């Protein structure tokens, strides 16, 4: 593992002290105070609403239709081009969004909490077409409606007690999940837990079915859980532990514990991997997109592929032979419950000269939907810049 310093030791202890639980589902208007024509997107801020990457533009069009701000796709396109719809990064509202999914005022969110601290998640809609995959499939509108009308009621009934996300994650890691690209064990455990609860309504039964049909369902809950844990380290003087890692299809950005609120960004690199059966023909490889990079910053996903032999085998053509040694050299400590190395260390990354990896979804860059699962080398420049800036900051404060 990375060489520990006192600041990183303190940061890891703070991260390890958080106990994220899924406590509720709430409407974004109520939970975030989101009102008017506002859409929240993944990643850093630097996006021009009139010139969005095609997958994100498709997602924004569908959100405009879902909110009934536009009567058809053409009207929605015009609204976006005119700037009548405001786009804001999800991190600024304490919410995580997967790939190109958008949060709008009517979006049902999962609320993840540890005591007084809360972070929200775009609530998955089950199997089938997904907004996060970036196509304009009109069937996605039915899925969004299903979430607001059925899943919101079903989960409200099923969440009569909090769901301990660390307990599920601990077991799932031992069953072969990296908890980013493979979450089938975690999702099965979530289903089994909720299935023991009183589910008398039609909506609760449909909600359980939606989880059963979506092997990645745990992902959207685990993203804010990781974010909540990493943010506990924020403000640890001198710590180079990464507290945020996300991308918007144009840029990838990080923050480190010792420099709260300060972004370090670089152009997003491409995601590569095996195409799934039924992927669009001649697809364009996508630049990294989504808030789920926080899982890889936490120490799982691309830094935890050792837990998922099936993924390691699938990604083998794109992985260096010593990938596990690379990953372990960049992690700052151990998690007391998960019993796995955690805490991507920007200083260790900068010193190594090697990129951390994202284990993430691949969506066609031209907006034709999901291609499969892939990996992406995160540019090293933000880690180098953050480390240099941190050294200046520590020197200045002393």
HELIX and SHEET records of a PDB file:
HELIX    1   1 UNK A    6  UNK A   16  1                                  11    
HELIX    2   2 UNK A   28  UNK A   32  1                                   5    
HELIX    3   3 UNK A   49  UNK A   51  5                                   3    
HELIX    4   4 UNK A   54  UNK A   66  1                                  13    
HELIX    5   5 UNK A   73  UNK A   82  1                                  10    
HELIX    6   6 UNK A   90  UNK A   93  5                                   4    
HELIX    7   7 UNK A  131  UNK A  133  5                                   3    
HELIX    8   8 UNK A  139  UNK A  146  1                                   8    
HELIX    9   9 UNK A  147  UNK A  151  3                                   5    
HELIX   10  10 UNK A  152  UNK A  158  1                                   7    
HELIX   11  11 UNK A  165  UNK A  174  1                                  10    
HELIX   12  12 UNK A  184  UNK A  195  1                                  12    
HELIX   13  13 UNK A  202  UNK A  212  1                                  11    
HELIX   14  14 UNK A  219  UNK A  231  1                                  13    
HELIX   15  15 UNK A  257  UNK A  259  5                                   3    
HELIX   16  16 UNK A  293  UNK A  298  1                                   6    
HELIX   17  17 UNK A  301  UNK A  303  5                                   3    
HELIX   18  18 UNK A  305  UNK A  307  5                                   3    
HELIX   19  19 UNK A  309  UNK A  315  1                                   7    
HELIX   20  20 UNK A  316  UNK A  318  5                                   3    
HELIX   21  21 UNK A  323  UNK A  329  1                                   7    
HELIX   22  22 UNK A  346  UNK A  352  1                                   7    
HELIX   23  23 UNK A  381  UNK A  397  1                                  17    
SHEET    1   A 5 UNK A  95  UNK A  96  0                                        
SHEET    2   A 5 UNK A 117  UNK A 122  1                                        
SHEET    3   A 5 UNK A 108  UNK A 114 -1                                        
SHEET    4   A 5 UNK A  21  UNK A  27 -1                                        
SHEET    5   A 5 UNK A 163  UNK A 164 -1                                        
SHEET    1   B 2 UNK A  38  UNK A  41  0                                        
SHEET    2   B 2 UNK A  86  UNK A  89  1                                        
SHEET    1   C 4 UNK A 264  UNK A 267  0                                        
SHEET    2   C 4 UNK A 251  UNK A 256 -1                                        
SHEET    3   C 4 UNK A 242  UNK A 248 -1                                        
SHEET    4   C 4 UNK A 289  UNK A 290 -1                                        
SHEET    1   D 2 UNK A 331  UNK A 334  0                                        
SHEET    2   D 2 UNK A 341  UNK A 344 -1                                        
SHEET    1   E 2 UNK A 357  UNK A 363  0                                        
SHEET    2   E 2 UNK A 370  UNK A 377 -1                                        
END                                                                             
